Amino acid sequence: MSEELLRLNKLCVNYKVKDGYLSAVKNVSFSINKGEIFAIVGESGCGKSTIAHSILRLLTEHNEIIKGNIFFNGEDINKYIDRQLEGIRGREIGMIFQNPLDSLNPVYTTGYQVAEGIILDKVSKKEAWNRVIKIYNDVKMPDAKKNAYSFPHELSGGMRQRVMIAMMLARTPQLLIADEPTTALDVTIEAQILNIIKNLRDKYNTAIMLITHNFGLVAEVADKVAVMYAGEVVEQGTVFDIFDNPKHPYTQLLMKSLPRKTKLEGRLQTIDGSVPRLTENLPGCRFENRCPYAVELCKTEDPEEKMVTESHSFSCHLEKVVMNNG
């Protein structure tokens, strides 16, 4: 049986705004086991990156209120002070950000920046440099020794992303958070990056939290999936549960909106309406205004989580409505 590494329990993140608080994440709960690839899927603005930044307390505006539990190796790191979290960032939990050019310092070589983290573990500069070359080879960096001396602007987008992966894996963290790691990369480089992530998971037994809006990536690499909408997890399960038997209306509509192989299969499904701005933490289903099955109950009560199987759950009033009308 796999050992649990990370567990979120009713995580809530509220941002202070001019007219009150914005409910960015509401009662999110899920767990990730060691050596597992867990994908969080949803459209832009649904709270995926907020969850990732909350885990390491990297939300930059410092106007947030974080409630709930974030258990890592059995300890609630949401209760840690900043100094305690500094011992976890990079060493135990690494993070690949969306745009590597924004994350890399333009005045230092990429190899120097990767070696910095290794040296923090009291490793000699020579040994650190040898590890840089080794991990560059692990992430399939072309001409590893030469490109370790290159500056970020001298590398392509795919090579810079390899640098970021190398930087995060340099201290062999137990959990790697990949926030849209293939954004702005062409499909060929995207496939290479995905293969690298899978191979490194197999080699180091690193758990990976993959944040994306691309269901194609999920189908390719994920073991388990959480589907998010407007700050809430509406459905979660294994990749086979979600693709073969989607239960939540939002997940079903997302599946119908995926590109088809041929034009003969008809037009793609669209989801009418827009995501509500949640300045108040009101009861009710947040998908109610766009759901084709919505009834009055959906406006007034939070849907309860229902278990389809031991690994598959969703939150919706649909079954209750059908039973009451039946």
N, C-alpha and C positions, 0 to 999 in steps of 0.2 A: 504493500500500500504506500502511495506517495506521501511524503512528509510536507505538511503545510509550512509555507514560508511567510506569506503576507496575508493578512485578513483585515478587511475594512468592515466596520460594524456601525451602521446608521450614520455614515459620514455626511455632515451638512457643512456647506460653505456659503456664507452670506457676505456680500460686499456692501459696504456703506456707500450709498449714493445720495444725491441731493434731496430726493423725496422719500428717503427711508432706507430700506435694505433690499438688495437684489438677491433673490434666492438662486444662486448659480448651481448648487449641488444639493439634493435633498434625499436623505435617508438611503445612501448608496451602501450596499453590502455585497461583498464577494470575497473569494479567497483564491490565492495562487499557490500552487505546490512547487517544490523544488524541481528544476529541470523542465518546467512547463511553459508553453507559449500561450499567454492569455491575451486575447484581443478585445479592445474596447472600441465599438463601432458606433458612429452616429454622425449626423450632419454638423456643419460648422456652428459653433456657439452652444453646443449641447452640454458642455462641461467636462469633456474628456481631458483636455490639458489642465484644467483647474484641479482635477483629481490628482494628476501626476505631480503638479507643482505643490499640492497640499501635502503629499507624502513626505517630501523633502523640505517643506516649508520654504518654497522659493517664490511665492507670490510677491511680486515686486512693489505693489502699491502700499502694502502694509495697512490696508483698510478693511481687512477681512476678519470674520469671526468663524473659526473652525470648531465644530462640535462633533462628537462621536469618537470612535476608537480606531486607531491605526496600529494593528498588532504586527510586529516584525520579529520573527523568531520568538514569539510568545510574549514580547514586551510591547507595551503601548507607547510608541514613540511620539504620539501626539502630546504626551505629557512631558516630553524631554525639553530641557532648556536648550538654547541655541548652541552652547558649547558641547553638549552631548550629541546633538545632531551633526555637528561638524566631524565627529568621529565616525559617522555612518556615511555621510555624503562621499561618494567616490570610492571609499573602501568597501562598504557593504552594499550600497545601492548606487548604481551609475545611471546617467541619463543622457540620451542622445537627443539634441534639440532639433527643431524643424529646419533651421537654416544654418549649416555649418560655418558659412562665411561670417555670420554675426557672432559665432561662439569662439572663433579662433582669433588670436592676436596677430594683426598684420605685420608687426615688426619683429617677430620671432619665427624661427624655422618650425615646421610642424613637428619634427623629431624632438626638438628642445621642449615643446609644449607637452608632448606625451611623456617625456622623461621626467618632467617636473613632478607629476603625481607619484611616479615610482620612487623618486628620491625621498618623498615624504615618509616612506616606510623604512628610512635609514639604510638605503641601498647605495653603494658607491656609484659615482657618475659613470664609470666604465661599465659596471654591471647593468646600470639603468639603460645605457645606450645599446648594449647587446640585447636587452629585452625589447627595446623599441624596434630594432631590426627584426627580431623574431616575430613580434606581434604584427608588424607590417606585412610580413610574409603570410601570417595566419589570415589576415583580412584581404589577401590577394592584391596587395599594393604592387603595381608594376615597378620594377627596378627599385626595390625597397631602400637600399643604401643611398641611392642618389636622391630619391624623393624625401628622405628624412631630413635632408639639408635644404629642401625647397621651402619657400614662403607660401602661405595660403593662396595668394593671388596667382601663383605660378601653376596651380593644380586645377584640374577640371572639377566639376560638381561632384561626380562620382568618386573621385580620388579624395576630395575633401570629406565626403561622408565616410569613407574608409578611415580617414584620420580620426574622425570623431568616434567611430566604433572602437578603434585601437585605443584611443585615450580613455574611454570608459571601461574597456576590458583590461587595461594595463595593470590594475590592482586586483583583478579577478573577483569582481563583486558577485554576491549571491543573486542579486536582482538587477536586471538591466531594463530601464524604462526607455522605450523607443517612441518618441513623439513625432509621428508622421516622418519616418526616416527616409522615405523615398519621394518626398515632395519635390517637384521641379526636375526630377530625373527622368530620362527617356526610358522606355519599357525594357530595353536591353540591359541598361545599368541597373534598373529596378530589380530585374530578375537576379542579377549578380549579387546585389546587396542582400536580397532575401535568402539566397543560398548561403551567403557568408553567415547571416544570423542563425540559420538552422544548423550549420556545421559547428559554429562556436557553442551553441546550446549543447550539442551532442558531445563536444570535446571537453567543455568546462562544467557541464551540468548547471548552467546558469538559467535561472527563471527569467522570462522575458515578458514584460507588459507592453504589448504593441498597440499604439493608439493610431487609429486611422479612420477614414470615411470610405475606404476602398474595400468593397467586399471581395474583390479578386485577390487581394493580399491575404485576407482572412482565410479564404478557401485554400490558399496555397500553403500556409505555414502554421495556422493556429490549431491548438488542441481544444481550447474552450473560448467562448465568445460571450461578451455582455453587450447588449444593444441598448444605447442610451437615447433618451429624448428629453429635451428641456430640463436637464439636470438630474433626471431619474433613470435608473436601470429598469427598463420595462420588460426585458426578457434576457435570460442567460441559460447556457447549456453547452454541451459539446458542439463542435463545428458541425457534426452530422445532425444533431438535434435541431439546430437553427436553420440549416439549409434544407433538410428533408421534411421537417415538421414545424414550421414557424406557427406560433400560437397567437401572439399579440397582433392586433390589427396594424400597428405601425410596422412591425417586422414583415408582415405579409405584403404590405404596400411597397416596402423597400425592395423585397424580392422581385415583385412585378415590375419595378422600375429599372432593374439591371439590364444592360445591353444584351440583345439576343444575337444568335449566330447569323441569322438571315433576316431580311426585311419581310419575308413571307410570314413570319411569326407575329406580325401586327405591330401597332404603335406601342411605345413604352408607356407604362402607367405613370401618372403624375399624382402628387399628393396636394390637393387643394388647400388654400389657406397658408398661414404663416405661424411661426413659433411665437407664443405669447411672451410679453415682457413681464417677468415675474417679480414685481417689486414687493409683493406681499406673499407670505407663505400660507396661502389659502388651501382649504381642503378641496378634494376633487381630483379627477384625472387630468393631467396637463395636456393630453392629446385630444381631449374632448371636443375642442372647436374644429378639429380636422378629421375626426373619426366618423366613418360612414355608419357605424352602429351606435353612436352616442345616444343616451337617453338622459332624463333628468337626474337620475341617480349619479351619473358620471360627473355632474357639476358640484355635488354636495358631499360626496364621500371619497376618501382615498381608497383605491382598489387594493385588496389584499393579495399577497403573493400566493400563487397556486402552484403546487408541484405536479408536473406532468409525469416525470420519472424522478429517480433519485438525483439525476444530474441536470434536469431540465425544469425551469420554473418561469412563470410570467405573472404580471400584475395587471388584471383587467376585470371589469364588472360583467363582461360579456356572458359568461356561463350563468351568473346569477340572474341576469335579465332574461335569458332564454328559459331558465327554470321557472321564474315567476310568471312568464307569459304562457308557459306550456300548461 
